[in-house]
Every structure is written in structure tokens, then in C-alpha cells.
Amino acid sequence: MKEYTGFAAVYDMFMDNVPYDKWAKYLQKLLKENGAKDGIVCELGCGTGKMTRRLRDMGYDMIGVDISQDMLRIAMEHEAALAKSDILYLNQDMREFELFGTVKAVVSVCDSMNYITEKEDLLKTFKLAKNYLDPGGVFIFDMNTPYYYKKKLGEQTICENRDEGSFIWENYYDPDTKINEFDMTIYIRRNSDDKKNDSVCYDRFEETHFQRAYTVSEVKSLLKKAGLKDIKVYKAFTKEAPDTVTERVYFVSKEDFSKLDRQ
């Protein structure tokens, strides 16, 4: 699992087209429908806290977990700017995360789970999520589908240029390993206090990330193996079952408190 470093500095800027408010309302609806109207919610792969803050504003007590120190630093800068400090941010790998107690819900969005490229690690993450859920608690996360990687993202190059920064995002999908490689080149404008100097300088960063495409049946099998139950799968932002051209899906499962083995 690769952490965001250089890209963290411009992540929010280049993700400003993501409808986070719409996503947050959908997630809140799923939480409420599954008994999590309030209480403590842990977000895995929280990044700069875009969703974490929205769920906090909806009344949840939030914990944000992310492997990237740079992303969490920006998340805490947002909190400082709002003069708030009621979100607990933890710099941890979601494959090994540790909480101080159980929570009403564990959530993960923005295809963070696709960054777990080994089935064994995904199962381990699911077991940890189950372990930290209150009895009957809910685990909700989204994933990009194999169709999305094969037909929409793989072999595509995405570029964006702004005064504050630019990026080139090249994608390579391997249908045999089901791994999508992201090669990113990022240019971030360097601030200069020299008002007499009209030249503009940019710092260059290069990052490579990997995500894996999982089928719905693979993920459901791992959730069951982790001891989670009442598994539902939806086409993103709907209550409809996914089809062959669905690009993003949401998984909803519950902690099976009838089982005594909390792995």
C-alpha cells in the first residue's frame, strides 16, 4: 500500500470536482438504515478529512485513520482553520489499525479499499473492522469495479493544469493480476517571498500507486469469512443491485454478535 506524499499537497485542489456532499448524504442514509444514527464512526483511509468532517457535522463522533502523515497533516490544518479539534486522527495502516474501543460503524470511501492489493490483507482488514464494531455495528465501504479499471481507467492518461499546480496521471491495467498501476507526475507551485522576481518555480514529485480490482463475489466471500453478515451490495449512490457496467459499488455488512470468536 503506497501512501500519498507529494500529491497530498494538491489532493484537495484536484479533487474539487468530487460531489462530497452528495456522497456524505448517501453514506449517512446507509448508516441510519443500519442502526447507526449517531455514535462513534471510524473512517479508514480518511485522507485530508473531506468525508470525516462532513460526518462530524452530521453528528457523529469521528475517528480518521490514514497511512499518510502528509494527508493527515492537511486534515488537521483544516481543523485548525475551523478552530475545531473534535476529530481523532490516527496515522495507521488500515491493514493493522488499532482503536481504543469499539465503534458504532466503520466506513471507507473513495476506493480506499482497492489499495489493498492482496486478498489476505483485505481479509485481515475486514476481520479488524468486525473486531472493533459494537454488537450489531455496521461496516460500509465502496470499491471501484473490474469494469471500471478495464474499460474506463486502464490505459488512460489524465492531465490537469492550473496555476497552483499540474499533474499527469498515467494508468496501466493488467487483466491477469487485476492490478491498476497509477504513475503520477505532480508539479506544485513554489511560494516565493521575492516580489521582484517574476519567475515562477514548481517542485516536481513522482509517485506510483497500485489498486486491485475485486469482483463482488470475491469481496462477499471475504466478508463472510471475516464473520460479517447481512451483506448487501449496491450500485453507488442507489439501492439498486450492480450490473455488468457498474463502475463503483458499496458494500454494507453487519457485525455478527451471535458468534463468540472475535478475531
Summary of the structure (lengths in Angstrom):
residues: 263
radius of gyration: 19.0
end to end distance: 22.7
largest distance: 70.4
contacts: 818
relative contact order: 0.16
helix: 31%
strand: 33%
